[in-house]
Amino acid sequence: MKMVKGLLLAGAAGIAAVSGAQAADLPVKARAAEYVKVCSAYGAGFFYIPGTDTCIKIGGYIWAEYNINSAGSHGVYWTGANARDNKADVANYNNRVRSELSFDTRTQTEYGTLRSFIRFGPEINSDLTGYTGQFTAYRGTIQFSRAFIQFAGFTVGKTQSFFDFYAGALSYTTPMYAGSVTGSGHLLVAYTAQFGGGFSATISGEDNQLRRTGLVFAGVAGNPTAGATLGQNGSATAGIETAGAPNFGFYRNINYPDIVANLRLDQPWGSAQIMGAIHDASGGCNGACNVPANNFGSATGYAIGAGVKFNLPFAPGDELWVQGTYADGATSYLGPYKSYSTDAVSMVRGNANTAGGRYTTALLADGAIGLDGRVNKVQGYQFTVAAQHFWTPGLRTSVFGGYLKLNYDGAATAAVCNSYALAGNKLPGNGACNPDVAIWQVGTRTVWSPVANLDLGVEVLYTKVDQNHTGVWTAIGAGGNGTGTFAASDRGIFQGSFRATRNFWP
């Protein structure tokens, strides 16, 4: 019995020893998983990045757009081949798909909120140039519309200009009349002071280059179909474009950014803003420009504007916008933003050398340089009215319209017309060259949201170009409409757009 008892004890001891060895070989028990936690400090959609005190919101959108008589939602068919009424070799419509992802991160610090925001994604367009480039447009492009940091009142990076107010808020089409519109982003460094009660003030240094709508030089032959692209863009020879589009004309290299400031008030009833900008519009020449010492003059443009938005009481979401802007040598702040639009209108109707041949041209420039090298700035103004009404929570309609006017003084007119004449684009007989122009647009958009975050919208827009040239243009190359003479004429054009949009935490 004692022997059996001893064997049992020895066996138990052995089992304990083996178990202890196996336990020592097992890994340490893992800590409980850190589940994603909701961050309610900055609104819906934010959650904590695991293991940090930083909150993040991931968002984005996808939209597909189909346009008739329109170069996408950026503008109407009013220049180039697509602006002809002979459409045998060009499309009557195009389509575009755009998508972007956004990442909004915020961390609370002793100096306030540290925020970074980035939004980017691919865009694919119809290849309107036919087989050229093997349908390169179908391969798509990547755009970065936002990439900025905000901290202690400072904003640095790429975001919307602080001059913007209405900025086409109620339309798909980027309007030419609505003041500054920089929805795809603008490079800047800004400081915003908050005074309480919804009142703030901002001072900003912003990219000058895409604010350059064009400077024409009287000493270089220019075609009215080319607008302000009569000059150089970093080229070694005057009048030769070598640095690629967009072309800006005879500007001096950038000396300083545009200086933008605003005063803004945001209240339950709506918002109001007054804004101003200083714009460098100095001339420059890289080649033999036949002016004293090849030296073009310095010029400082400016713009001032004001706008107000009212939240209307009829239905949630109803709103009314009113805005006006005046500019002197800073045309971009009126609406013709370079990255969205051409710097010239050139619509052709009818055939050359016939009574039905009509030609409409409009130059959208900061100024024109005379043979004396002086920069003669262009003055202009715009006003905008837009309103939106919700018929039901899922159905809304907006109406919008506005007017843009550009005036060229005597010296600016002489410079532009001399440039046209050098190329043989004359207005003979009783005709007169006068680049003063007015553009007005009016449109409506209706959007149906059958479910949350899905919009199906239709927009119709009419654009009228009131130009001031008279007589007959000669030597105008108009593609399928022939080369010859066309009578100067005002023109109007309709366009339509359909867009389907899916938003997720935009």
Buried (B, 14 or more C-beta within 10 A) or exposed (E): EEEEEEEEEEEEEEEEEEEEEEEEEEEEEEEEEEEEEEBEEBEEBBBBBEEEEBBBBBBBBBBBBBBBBBBBBBBBBBBBBBBBBBEEEBBEBBBBBBBBBBBBBBBEEEEEBBBBBBBBBBBBBBBBEEEEEEEEBEEBEEBBBBBBBBBEBEBBBBBBBBBBBBBBBBBBBBBBBBBBBBBBBBBBBBBBEEEEEEBBEBBBBBBBBBBBBBBBBBBBBBBBBBBBBBBBBEBEEBBBBEEEEBBBBBBBEBEEBBBBBBBBBBEEEBBBBBBBBBBBBBBBBBBEBBBEEBEBBBBBBBBBBBBBBBBBEEEEEBBBBBBBBBBBBBBBBBBBBBBBBBBBBBBBBBBBEBEEBBBBBBBBBBBBBBBEBBBBBBBBBBBBBBBBBBEEEBEBBBBBBBBBBBBBBEBBBBBBBBBBBBBEBBBEEEBEBBBBBBBBBBBBBBBBBEEEEEBEBBBBBBBBBBBBBBBBBBEBEBBBBBEBBBBBBBBEBBBBBBBBBBBEBE
